[in-house]
Amino acid sequence: MAKLLTDKQKIRLFCKEYFGVSKSNMSMACLISKEMNWEMPEHRPDIRRFMLKFYMAKGGDLSKPKTKPPRNKKYTSADFYPSNNFYTSKEWRSLRYKVLRKYGAACQLCGATPKSGIILHVDHVKPRSS
């Protein structure tokens, strides 16, 4: 897929290709002035508008592209922590449910339950990696 250029990049690239040289904006303005018999802009900020005027005079188009660029991907924690894909699997949810039922949905250290306002987490007695 082609990279979408900003208007400023389009104009600069057009001028560069038109004159066959890569010069500063001021130098491009001098070339444009000679080519079109236009008066050089007096102030530096006017040079971009001057280049835009040249671009449009030569048939340049700054209309928006007809197709939308692809949207940014929405990332999930699984994208950042690929080893944790197990925790989003059906097997883990099933095992977690069985453990919570087996131990009465209570903390094994202090006996707290969700009714007392805590969120229970199921943890490994033995590490998964071994």
Contacts in CASP RR format, 6 or more apart in sequence:
PFRMAT RR
TARGET T0000
AUTHOR 0000-0000-0000
METHOD contacts of the structure
MODEL  1
MAKLLTDKQKIRLFCKEYFGVSKSNMSMACLISKEMNWEMPEHRPDIRRF
MLKFYMAKGGDLSKPKTKPPRNKKYTSADFYPSNNFYTSKEWRSLRYKVL
RKYGAACQLCGATPKSGIILHVDHVKPRSS
1 70 0 8 1.000
4 65 0 8 1.000
4 69 0 8 1.000
5 13 0 8 1.000
7 52 0 8 1.000
7 62 0 8 1.000
8 48 0 8 1.000
10 55 0 8 1.000
10 62 0 8 1.000
11 48 0 8 1.000
11 51 0 8 1.000
11 52 0 8 1.000
11 55 0 8 1.000
12 25 0 8 1.000
12 28 0 8 1.000
12 51 0 8 1.000
14 55 0 8 1.000
14 58 0 8 1.000
14 60 0 8 1.000
15 28 0 8 1.000
15 31 0 8 1.000
15 32 0 8 1.000
15 51 0 8 1.000
15 54 0 8 1.000
15 55 0 8 1.000
16 22 0 8 1.000
16 23 0 8 1.000
16 28 0 8 1.000
18 58 0 8 1.000
19 28 0 8 1.000
19 31 0 8 1.000
19 35 0 8 1.000
21 31 0 8 1.000
23 31 0 8 1.000
25 47 0 8 1.000
25 48 0 8 1.000
25 51 0 8 1.000
26 44 0 8 1.000
26 47 0 8 1.000
28 47 0 8 1.000
28 51 0 8 1.000
29 40 0 8 1.000
29 41 0 8 1.000
29 47 0 8 1.000
29 50 0 8 1.000
29 51 0 8 1.000
30 40 0 8 1.000
32 38 0 8 1.000
32 50 0 8 1.000
32 51 0 8 1.000
32 54 0 8 1.000
33 39 0 8 1.000
33 40 0 8 1.000
35 54 0 8 1.000
36 54 0 8 1.000
36 57 0 8 1.000
38 50 0 8 1.000
38 53 0 8 1.000
40 50 0 8 1.000
41 47 0 8 1.000
41 49 0 8 1.000
41 50 0 8 1.000
55 62 0 8 1.000
56 62 0 8 1.000
77 84 0 8 1.000
78 84 0 8 1.000
78 85 0 8 1.000
78 88 0 8 1.000
86 92 0 8 1.000
86 128 0 8 1.000
95 122 0 8 1.000
96 122 0 8 1.000
99 122 0 8 1.000
100 120 0 8 1.000
100 122 0 8 1.000
104 113 0 8 1.000
105 113 0 8 1.000
105 114 0 8 1.000
105 120 0 8 1.000
106 112 0 8 1.000
106 113 0 8 1.000
106 120 0 8 1.000
107 113 0 8 1.000
107 118 0 8 1.000
107 120 0 8 1.000
112 118 0 8 1.000
113 120 0 8 1.000
114 120 0 8 1.000
END
